Amino acid sequence: MTLFGCYECSIRVYQQDCDTFGMVVRKLVSKDPSLVPPIIFSLQENLREIGLRCTAAMDQFITQYDLKDVAR
């Protein structure tokens, strides 16, 4: 996989995860609007964690890519 391909894949996975979380939150809030205040912080934290996980995966890929390049 190319560096750009890995980047695109990471962005796509992040977007899908965010969309899934957003859809679940919208469904929960539509059933019970009183959930908005307590769920906002949790949603923000989960989206932040997803972003960090995607960034870490990209960093790992770049490191492996660089090591492979040095070995040549």
PDB file with one MODEL, atoms N, CA, C and O in Angstrom:
MODEL        1
ATOM      1  N   MET A   1       0.852  -1.175   0.000  1.00  0.00           N
ATOM      2  CA  MET A   1       0.000   0.000   0.000  1.00  0.00           C
ATOM      3  C   MET A   1       0.897   1.238   0.000  1.00  0.00           C
ATOM      4  O   MET A   1       1.929   1.275   0.671  1.00  0.00           O
ATOM      5  N   THR A   2       0.494   2.222  -0.747  1.00  0.00           N
ATOM      6  CA  THR A   2       1.243   3.470  -0.799  1.00  0.00           C
ATOM      7  C   THR A   2       0.926   4.329   0.416  1.00  0.00           C
ATOM      8  O   THR A   2      -0.050   4.097   1.130  1.00  0.00           O
ATOM      9  N   LEU A   3       1.757   5.304   0.626  1.00  0.00           N
ATOM     10  CA  LEU A   3       1.546   6.222   1.735  1.00  0.00           C
ATOM     11  C   LEU A   3       0.221   6.959   1.579  1.00  0.00           C
ATOM     12  O   LEU A   3      -0.542   7.097   2.535  1.00  0.00           O
ATOM     13  N   PHE A   4      -0.042   7.430   0.363  1.00  0.00           N
ATOM     14  CA  PHE A   4      -1.302   8.135   0.111  1.00  0.00           C
ATOM     15  C   PHE A   4      -2.496   7.192   0.272  1.00  0.00           C
ATOM     16  O   PHE A   4      -3.540   7.598   0.782  1.00  0.00           O
ATOM     17  N   GLY A   5      -2.350   5.938  -0.159  1.00  0.00           N
ATOM     18  CA  GLY A   5      -3.424   4.952  -0.005  1.00  0.00           C
ATOM     19  C   GLY A   5      -3.753   4.698   1.455  1.00  0.00           C
ATOM     20  O   GLY A   5      -4.918   4.561   1.829  1.00  0.00           O
ATOM     21  N   CYS A   6      -2.710   4.636   2.276  1.00  0.00           N
ATOM     22  CA  CYS A   6      -2.919   4.439   3.715  1.00  0.00           C
ATOM     23  C   CYS A   6      -3.636   5.639   4.311  1.00  0.00           C
ATOM     24  O   CYS A   6      -4.537   5.492   5.137  1.00  0.00           O
ATOM     25  N   TYR A   7      -3.222   6.837   3.882  1.00  0.00           N
ATOM     26  CA  TYR A   7      -3.865   8.063   4.357  1.00  0.00           C
ATOM     27  C   TYR A   7      -5.347   8.062   3.988  1.00  0.00           C
ATOM     28  O   TYR A   7      -6.199   8.349   4.829  1.00  0.00           O
ATOM     29  N   GLU A   8      -5.650   7.741   2.739  1.00  0.00           N
ATOM     30  CA  GLU A   8      -7.051   7.710   2.298  1.00  0.00           C
ATOM     31  C   GLU A   8      -7.853   6.683   3.087  1.00  0.00           C
ATOM     32  O   GLU A   8      -8.994   6.940   3.470  1.00  0.00           O
ATOM     33  N   CYS A   9      -7.259   5.529   3.326  1.00  0.00           N
ATOM     34  CA  CYS A   9      -7.943   4.472   4.087  1.00  0.00           C
ATOM     35  C   CYS A   9      -8.210   4.943   5.517  1.00  0.00           C
ATOM     36  O   CYS A   9      -9.300   4.729   6.047  1.00  0.00           O
ATOM     37  N   SER A  10      -7.225   5.579   6.139  1.00  0.00           N
ATOM     38  CA  SER A  10      -7.399   6.074   7.505  1.00  0.00           C
ATOM     39  C   SER A  10      -8.513   7.112   7.569  1.00  0.00           C
ATOM     40  O   SER A  10      -9.339   7.090   8.481  1.00  0.00           O
ATOM     41  N   ILE A  11      -8.533   8.011   6.608  1.00  0.00           N
ATOM     42  CA  ILE A  11      -9.578   9.031   6.567  1.00  0.00           C
ATOM     43  C   ILE A  11     -10.944   8.388   6.392  1.00  0.00           C
ATOM     44  O   ILE A  11     -11.909   8.791   7.042  1.00  0.00           O
ATOM     45  N   ARG A  12     -11.032   7.392   5.520  1.00  0.00           N
ATOM     46  CA  ARG A  12     -12.302   6.712   5.254  1.00  0.00           C
ATOM     47  C   ARG A  12     -12.805   5.982   6.508  1.00  0.00           C
ATOM     48  O   ARG A  12     -13.988   6.048   6.840  1.00  0.00           O
ATOM     49  N   VAL A  13     -11.901   5.294   7.192  1.00  0.00           N
ATOM     50  CA  VAL A  13     -12.283   4.578   8.424  1.00  0.00           C
ATOM     51  C   VAL A  13     -12.735   5.571   9.491  1.00  0.00           C
ATOM     52  O   VAL A  13     -13.738   5.346  10.169  1.00  0.00           O
ATOM     53  N   TYR A  14     -11.992   6.672   9.639  1.00  0.00           N
ATOM     54  CA  TYR A  14     -12.361   7.688  10.618  1.00  0.00           C
ATOM     55  C   TYR A  14     -13.745   8.254  10.306  1.00  0.00           C
ATOM     56  O   TYR A  14     -14.579   8.397  11.200  1.00  0.00           O
ATOM     57  N   GLN A  15     -13.981   8.572   9.047  1.00  0.00           N
ATOM     58  CA  GLN A  15     -15.273   9.131   8.628  1.00  0.00           C
ATOM     59  C   GLN A  15     -16.410   8.148   8.890  1.00  0.00           C
ATOM     60  O   GLN A  15     -17.477   8.540   9.364  1.00  0.00           O
ATOM     61  N   GLN A  16     -16.183   6.872   8.582  1.00  0.00           N
ATOM     62  CA  GLN A  16     -17.216   5.856   8.811  1.00  0.00           C
ATOM     63  C   GLN A  16     -17.529   5.719  10.297  1.00  0.00           C
ATOM     64  O   GLN A  16     -18.692   5.629  10.690  1.00  0.00           O
ATOM     65  N   ASP A  17     -16.482   5.702  11.117  1.00  0.00           N
ATOM     66  CA  ASP A  17     -16.701   5.594  12.568  1.00  0.00           C
ATOM     67  C   ASP A  17     -17.456   6.804  13.098  1.00  0.00           C
ATOM     68  O   ASP A  17     -18.379   6.659  13.899  1.00  0.00           O
ATOM     69  N   CYS A  18     -17.069   8.000  12.654  1.00  0.00           N
ATOM     70  CA  CYS A  18     -17.758   9.216  13.091  1.00  0.00           C
ATOM     71  C   CYS A  18     -19.216   9.206  12.647  1.00  0.00           C
ATOM     72  O   CYS A  18     -20.106   9.574  13.414  1.00  0.00           O
ATOM     73  N   ASP A  19     -19.458   8.788  11.417  1.00  0.00           N
ATOM     74  CA  ASP A  19     -20.826   8.707  10.907  1.00  0.00           C
ATOM     75  C   ASP A  19     -21.661   7.726  11.729  1.00  0.00           C
ATOM     76  O   ASP A  19     -22.821   7.993  12.041  1.00  0.00           O
ATOM     77  N   THR A  20     -21.060   6.595  12.073  1.00  0.00           N
ATOM     78  CA  THR A  20     -21.777   5.587  12.869  1.00  0.00           C
ATOM     79  C   THR A  20     -22.128   6.143  14.247  1.00  0.00           C
ATOM     80  O   THR A  20     -23.268   6.024  14.697  1.00  0.00           O
ATOM     81  N   PHE A  21     -21.150   6.749  14.914  1.00  0.00           N
ATOM     82  CA  PHE A  21     -21.412   7.342  16.223  1.00  0.00           C
ATOM     83  C   PHE A  21     -22.489   8.415  16.116  1.00  0.00           C
ATOM     84  O   PHE A  21     -23.400   8.470  16.942  1.00  0.00           O
ATOM     85  N   GLY A  22     -22.386   9.265  15.101  1.00  0.00           N
ATOM     86  CA  GLY A  22     -23.371  10.330  14.917  1.00  0.00           C
ATOM     87  C   GLY A  22     -24.769   9.788  14.712  1.00  0.00           C
ATOM     88  O   GLY A  22     -25.732  10.318  15.266  1.00  0.00           O
ATOM     89  N   MET A  23     -24.890   8.726  13.913  1.00  0.00           N
ATOM     90  CA  MET A  23     -26.195   8.128  13.647  1.00  0.00           C
ATOM     91  C   MET A  23     -26.800   7.556  14.931  1.00  0.00           C
ATOM     92  O   MET A  23     -27.986   7.739  15.203  1.00  0.00           O
ATOM     93  N   VAL A  24     -25.976   6.865  15.712  1.00  0.00           N
ATOM     94  CA  VAL A  24     -26.469   6.278  16.965  1.00  0.00           C
ATOM     95  C   VAL A  24     -26.926   7.379  17.916  1.00  0.00           C
ATOM     96  O   VAL A  24     -27.985   7.267  18.533  1.00  0.00           O
ATOM     97  N   VAL A  25     -26.135   8.436  18.035  1.00  0.00           N
ATOM     98  CA  VAL A  25     -26.501   9.537  18.929  1.00  0.00           C
ATOM     99  C   VAL A  25     -27.802  10.188  18.469  1.00  0.00           C
ATOM    100  O   VAL A  25     -28.682  10.458  19.285  1.00  0.00           O
ATOM    101  N   ARG A  26     -27.928  10.440  17.172  1.00  0.00           N
ATOM    102  CA  ARG A  26     -29.171  11.044  16.661  1.00  0.00           C
ATOM    103  C   ARG A  26     -30.379  10.171  16.986  1.00  0.00           C
ATOM    104  O   ARG A  26     -31.427  10.682  17.382  1.00  0.00           O
ATOM    105  N   LYS A  27     -30.238   8.863  16.821  1.00  0.00           N
ATOM    106  CA  LYS A  27     -31.360   7.959  17.114  1.00  0.00           C
ATOM    107  C   LYS A  27     -31.699   7.981  18.602  1.00  0.00           C
ATOM    108  O   LYS A  27     -32.872   8.025  18.973  1.00  0.00           O
ATOM    109  N   LEU A  28     -30.678   7.949  19.453  1.00  0.00           N
ATOM    110  CA  LEU A  28     -30.922   7.979  20.894  1.00  0.00           C
ATOM    111  C   LEU A  28     -31.596   9.283  21.311  1.00  0.00           C
ATOM    112  O   LEU A  28     -32.557   9.272  22.080  1.00  0.00           O
ATOM    113  N   VAL A  29     -31.090  10.402  20.802  1.00  0.00           N
ATOM    114  CA  VAL A  29     -31.632  11.710  21.174  1.00  0.00           C
ATOM    115  C   VAL A  29     -33.042  11.891  20.618  1.00  0.00           C
ATOM    116  O   VAL A  29     -33.873  12.547  21.246  1.00  0.00           O
ATOM    117  N   SER A  30     -33.317  11.320  19.455  1.00  0.00           N
ATOM    118  CA  SER A  30     -34.678  11.451  18.912  1.00  0.00           C
ATOM    119  C   SER A  30     -35.689  10.714  19.790  1.00  0.00           C
ATOM    120  O   SER A  30     -36.856  11.099  19.851  1.00  0.00           O
ATOM    121  N   LYS A  31     -35.248   9.670  20.461  1.00  0.00           N
ATOM    122  CA  LYS A  31     -36.127   8.915  21.368  1.00  0.00           C
ATOM    123  C   LYS A  31     -36.246   9.590  22.730  1.00  0.00           C
ATOM    124  O   LYS A  31     -37.287   9.533  23.384  1.00  0.00           O
ATOM    125  N   ASP A  32     -35.134  10.242  23.147  1.00  0.00           N
ATOM    126  CA  ASP A  32     -35.120  10.869  24.471  1.00  0.00           C
ATOM    127  C   ASP A  32     -34.230  12.116  24.443  1.00  0.00           C
ATOM    128  O   ASP A  32     -33.030  12.021  24.698  1.00  0.00           O
ATOM    129  N   PRO A  33     -34.803  13.273  24.140  1.00  0.00           N
ATOM    130  CA  PRO A  33     -34.010  14.508  24.044  1.00  0.00           C
ATOM    131  C   PRO A  33     -33.254  14.884  25.326  1.00  0.00           C
ATOM    132  O   PRO A  33     -32.293  15.652  25.277  1.00  0.00           O
ATOM    133  N   SER A  34     -33.681  14.352  26.449  1.00  0.00           N
ATOM    134  CA  SER A  34     -32.980  14.673  27.699  1.00  0.00           C
ATOM    135  C   SER A  34     -31.578  14.060  27.730  1.00  0.00           C
ATOM    136  O   SER A  34     -30.783  14.377  28.614  1.00  0.00           O
ATOM    137  N   LEU A  35     -31.275  13.191  26.776  1.00  0.00           N
ATOM    138  CA  LEU A  35     -29.945  12.575  26.712  1.00  0.00           C
ATOM    139  C   LEU A  35     -28.873  13.516  26.166  1.00  0.00           C
ATOM    140  O   LEU A  35     -27.683  13.235  26.307  1.00  0.00           O
ATOM    141  N   VAL A  36     -29.269  14.621  25.549  1.00  0.00           N
ATOM    142  CA  VAL A  36     -28.291  15.512  24.903  1.00  0.00           C
ATOM    143  C   VAL A  36     -27.183  15.945  25.860  1.00  0.00           C
ATOM    144  O   VAL A  36     -26.012  15.716  25.554  1.00  0.00           O
ATOM    145  N   PRO A  37     -27.489  16.556  26.999  1.00  0.00           N
ATOM    146  CA  PRO A  37     -26.384  17.021  27.857  1.00  0.00           C
ATOM    147  C   PRO A  37     -25.415  15.913  28.294  1.00  0.00           C
ATOM    148  O   PRO A  37     -24.203  16.088  28.172  1.00  0.00           O
ATOM    149  N   PRO A  38     -25.910  14.794  28.791  1.00  0.00           N
ATOM    150  CA  PRO A  38     -24.937  13.797  29.250  1.00  0.00           C
ATOM    151  C   PRO A  38     -24.189  13.082  28.114  1.00  0.00           C
ATOM    152  O   PRO A  38     -23.100  12.553  28.332  1.00  0.00           O
ATOM    153  N   ILE A  39     -24.755  13.065  26.931  1.00  0.00           N
ATOM    154  CA  ILE A  39     -24.137  12.293  25.858  1.00  0.00           C
ATOM    155  C   ILE A  39     -23.089  13.099  25.080  1.00  0.00           C
ATOM    156  O   ILE A  39     -22.218  12.508  24.441  1.00  0.00           O
ATOM    157  N   ILE A  40     -23.158  14.423  25.120  1.00  0.00           N
ATOM    158  CA  ILE A  40     -22.249  15.270  24.347  1.00  0.00           C
ATOM    159  C   ILE A  40     -20.787  15.017  24.727  1.00  0.00           C
ATOM    160  O   ILE A  40     -19.955  14.794  23.847  1.00  0.00           O
ATOM    161  N   PHE A  41     -20.467  15.047  26.004  1.00  0.00           N
ATOM    162  CA  PHE A  41     -19.083  14.839  26.434  1.00  0.00           C
ATOM    163  C   PHE A  41     -18.583  13.467  26.017  1.00  0.00           C
ATOM    164  O   PHE A  41     -17.465  13.331  25.520  1.00  0.00           O
ATOM    165  N   SER A  42     -19.402  12.463  26.217  1.00  0.00           N
ATOM    166  CA  SER A  42     -19.026  11.099  25.841  1.00  0.00           C
ATOM    167  C   SER A  42     -18.775  10.985  24.338  1.00  0.00           C
ATOM    168  O   SER A  42     -17.814  10.345  23.909  1.00  0.00           O
ATOM    169  N   LEU A  43     -19.632  11.600  23.553  1.00  0.00           N
ATOM    170  CA  LEU A  43     -19.463  11.581  22.098  1.00  0.00           C
ATOM    171  C   LEU A  43     -18.156  12.263  21.708  1.00  0.00           C
ATOM    172  O   LEU A  43     -17.403  11.737  20.889  1.00  0.00           O
ATOM    173  N   GLN A  44     -17.886  13.418  22.283  1.00  0.00           N
ATOM    174  CA  GLN A  44     -16.648  14.136  21.970  1.00  0.00           C
ATOM    175  C   GLN A  44     -15.420  13.300  22.323  1.00  0.00           C
ATOM    176  O   GLN A  44     -14.466  13.229  21.548  1.00  0.00           O
ATOM    177  N   GLU A  45     -15.450  12.676  23.482  1.00  0.00           N
ATOM    178  CA  GLU A  45     -14.321  11.837  23.909  1.00  0.00           C
ATOM    179  C   GLU A  45     -14.120  10.643  22.975  1.00  0.00           C
ATOM    180  O   GLU A  45     -12.992  10.311  22.613  1.00  0.00           O
ATOM    181  N   ASN A  46     -15.209  10.013  22.596  1.00  0.00           N
ATOM    182  CA  ASN A  46     -15.100   8.854  21.703  1.00  0.00           C
ATOM    183  C   ASN A  46     -14.582   9.255  20.330  1.00  0.00           C
ATOM    184  O   ASN A  46     -13.758   8.544  19.755  1.00  0.00           O
ATOM    185  N   LEU A  47     -15.042  10.372  19.794  1.00  0.00           N
ATOM    186  CA  LEU A  47     -14.553  10.833  18.496  1.00  0.00           C
ATOM    187  C   LEU A  47     -13.077  11.211  18.580  1.00  0.00           C
ATOM    188  O   LEU A  47     -12.317  10.961  17.645  1.00  0.00           O
ATOM    189  N   ARG A  48     -12.671  11.808  19.690  1.00  0.00           N
ATOM    190  CA  ARG A  48     -11.261  12.144  19.895  1.00  0.00           C
ATOM    191  C   ARG A  48     -10.416  10.865  19.932  1.00  0.00           C
ATOM    192  O   ARG A  48      -9.349  10.812  19.322  1.00  0.00           O
ATOM    193  N   GLU A  49     -10.889   9.838  20.644  1.00  0.00           N
ATOM    194  CA  GLU A  49     -10.169   8.571  20.721  1.00  0.00           C
ATOM    195  C   GLU A  49     -10.063   7.896  19.353  1.00  0.00           C
ATOM    196  O   GLU A  49      -9.024   7.327  19.018  1.00  0.00           O
ATOM    197  N   ILE A  50     -11.124   7.960  18.576  1.00  0.00           N
ATOM    198  CA  ILE A  50     -11.093   7.392  17.229  1.00  0.00           C
ATOM    199  C   ILE A  50     -10.030   8.121  16.398  1.00  0.00           C
ATOM    200  O   ILE A  50      -9.244   7.490  15.692  1.00  0.00           O
ATOM    201  N   GLY A  51     -10.015   9.441  16.489  1.00  0.00           N
ATOM    202  CA  GLY A  51      -9.019  10.223  15.763  1.00  0.00           C
ATOM    203  C   GLY A  51      -7.599   9.865  16.180  1.00  0.00           C
ATOM    204  O   GLY A  51      -6.721   9.726  15.329  1.00  0.00           O
ATOM    205  N   LEU A  52      -7.368   9.716  17.464  1.00  0.00           N
ATOM    206  CA  LEU A  52      -6.043   9.337  17.958  1.00  0.00           C
ATOM    207  C   LEU A  52      -5.645   7.950  17.478  1.00  0.00           C
ATOM    208  O   LEU A  52      -4.489   7.714  17.128  1.00  0.00           O
ATOM    209  N   ARG A  53      -6.600   7.041  17.464  1.00  0.00           N
ATOM    210  CA  ARG A  53      -6.327   5.676  16.997  1.00  0.00           C
ATOM    211  C   ARG A  53      -5.949   5.680  15.513  1.00  0.00           C
ATOM    212  O   ARG A  53      -5.021   4.981  15.105  1.00  0.00           O
ATOM    213  N   CYS A  54      -6.664   6.462  14.714  1.00  0.00           N
ATOM    214  CA  CYS A  54      -6.356   6.553  13.281  1.00  0.00           C
ATOM    215  C   CYS A  54      -5.000   7.210  13.064  1.00  0.00           C
ATOM    216  O   CYS A  54      -4.236   6.791  12.195  1.00  0.00           O
ATOM    217  N   THR A  55      -4.702   8.236  13.849  1.00  0.00           N
ATOM    218  CA  THR A  55      -3.408   8.905  13.741  1.00  0.00           C
ATOM    219  C   THR A  55      -2.275   7.965  14.120  1.00  0.00           C
ATOM    220  O   THR A  55      -1.234   7.946  13.464  1.00  0.00           O
ATOM    221  N   ALA A  56      -2.474   7.188  15.176  1.00  0.00           N
ATOM    222  CA  ALA A  56      -1.448   6.230  15.604  1.00  0.00           C
ATOM    223  C   ALA A  56      -1.219   5.167  14.528  1.00  0.00           C
ATOM    224  O   ALA A  56      -0.079   4.774  14.280  1.00  0.00           O
ATOM    225  N   ALA A  57      -2.279   4.707  13.897  1.00  0.00           N
ATOM    226  CA  ALA A  57      -2.138   3.714  12.828  1.00  0.00           C
ATOM    227  C   ALA A  57      -1.370   4.306  11.649  1.00  0.00           C
ATOM    228  O   ALA A  57      -0.540   3.630  11.041  1.00  0.00           O
ATOM    229  N   MET A  58      -1.644   5.553  11.332  1.00  0.00           N
ATOM    230  CA  MET A  58      -0.933   6.222  10.237  1.00  0.00           C
ATOM    231  C   MET A  58       0.540   6.399  10.600  1.00  0.00           C
ATOM    232  O   MET A  58       1.411   6.165   9.763  1.00  0.00           O
ATOM    233  N   ASP A  59       0.826   6.806  11.825  1.00  0.00           N
ATOM    234  CA  ASP A  59       2.212   6.954  12.276  1.00  0.00           C
ATOM    235  C   ASP A  59       2.962   5.629  12.186  1.00  0.00           C
ATOM    236  O   ASP A  59       4.114   5.583  11.755  1.00  0.00           O
ATOM    237  N   GLN A  60       2.297   4.558  12.598  1.00  0.00           N
ATOM    238  CA  GLN A  60       2.920   3.232  12.544  1.00  0.00           C
ATOM    239  C   GLN A  60       3.208   2.841  11.090  1.00  0.00           C
ATOM    240  O   GLN A  60       4.272   2.299  10.791  1.00  0.00           O
ATOM    241  N   PHE A  61       2.273   3.112  10.204  1.00  0.00           N
ATOM    242  CA  PHE A  61       2.475   2.792   8.798  1.00  0.00           C
ATOM    243  C   PHE A  61       3.659   3.578   8.234  1.00  0.00           C
ATOM    244  O   PHE A  61       4.483   3.023   7.507  1.00  0.00           O
ATOM    245  N   ILE A  62       3.746   4.868   8.565  1.00  0.00           N
ATOM    246  CA  ILE A  62       4.839   5.702   8.075  1.00  0.00           C
ATOM    247  C   ILE A  62       6.181   5.189   8.593  1.00  0.00           C
ATOM    248  O   ILE A  62       7.159   5.132   7.847  1.00  0.00           O
ATOM    249  N   THR A  63       6.225   4.819   9.862  1.00  0.00           N
ATOM    250  CA  THR A  63       7.455   4.274  10.447  1.00  0.00           C
ATOM    251  C   THR A  63       7.879   3.009   9.719  1.00  0.00           C
ATOM    252  O   THR A  63       9.046   2.861   9.358  1.00  0.00           O
ATOM    253  N   GLN A  64       6.938   2.095   9.500  1.00  0.00           N
ATOM    254  CA  GLN A  64       7.258   0.858   8.786  1.00  0.00           C
ATOM    255  C   GLN A  64       7.676   1.152   7.345  1.00  0.00           C
ATOM    256  O   GLN A  64       8.583   0.512   6.814  1.00  0.00           O
ATOM    257  N   TYR A  65       7.023   2.107   6.727  1.00  0.00           N
ATOM    258  CA  TYR A  65       7.342   2.507   5.351  1.00  0.00           C
ATOM    259  C   TYR A  65       8.767   3.056   5.286  1.00  0.00           C
ATOM    260  O   TYR A  65       9.534   2.718   4.384  1.00  0.00           O
ATOM    261  N   ASP A  66       9.110   3.913   6.262  1.00  0.00           N
ATOM    262  CA  ASP A  66      10.449   4.495   6.309  1.00  0.00           C
ATOM    263  C   ASP A  66      11.501   3.413   6.557  1.00  0.00           C
ATOM    264  O   ASP A  66      12.559   3.425   5.928  1.00  0.00           O
ATOM    265  N   LEU A  67      11.220   2.485   7.463  1.00  0.00           N
ATOM    266  CA  LEU A  67      12.163   1.413   7.760  1.00  0.00           C
ATOM    267  C   LEU A  67      12.387   0.529   6.544  1.00  0.00           C
ATOM    268  O   LEU A  67      13.507   0.093   6.274  1.00  0.00           O
ATOM    269  N   LYS A  68      11.309   0.270   5.814  1.00  0.00           N
ATOM    270  CA  LYS A  68      11.421  -0.548   4.607  1.00  0.00           C
ATOM    271  C   LYS A  68      12.272   0.177   3.573  1.00  0.00           C
ATOM    272  O   LYS A  68      13.068  -0.443   2.867  1.00  0.00           O
ATOM    273  N   ASP A  69      12.099   1.490   3.487  1.00  0.00           N
ATOM    274  CA  ASP A  69      12.840   2.313   2.529  1.00  0.00           C
ATOM    275  C   ASP A  69      14.330   2.341   2.884  1.00  0.00           C
ATOM    276  O   ASP A  69      15.178   2.300   1.992  1.00  0.00           O
ATOM    277  N   VAL A  70      14.658   2.409   4.197  1.00  0.00           N
ATOM    278  CA  VAL A  70      16.037   2.434   4.652  1.00  0.00           C
ATOM    279  C   VAL A  70      16.723   1.096   4.380  1.00  0.00           C
ATOM    280  O   VAL A  70      17.912   1.055   4.064  1.00  0.00           O
ATOM    281  N   ALA A  71      15.973   0.013   4.502  1.00  0.00           N
ATOM    282  CA  ALA A  71      16.531  -1.324   4.311  1.00  0.00           C
ATOM    283  C   ALA A  71      16.941  -1.578   2.857  1.00  0.00           C
ATOM    284  O   ALA A  71      17.724  -2.489   2.590  1.00  0.00           O
ATOM    285  N   ARG A  72      16.433  -0.802   1.937  1.00  0.00           N
ATOM    286  CA  ARG A  72      16.767  -1.008   0.513  1.00  0.00           C
ATOM    287  C   ARG A  72      18.125  -0.551   0.193  1.00  0.00           C
ATOM    288  O   ARG A  72      18.556  -0.653  -0.956  1.00  0.00           O
TER     289      ARG A  72
ENDMDL
END
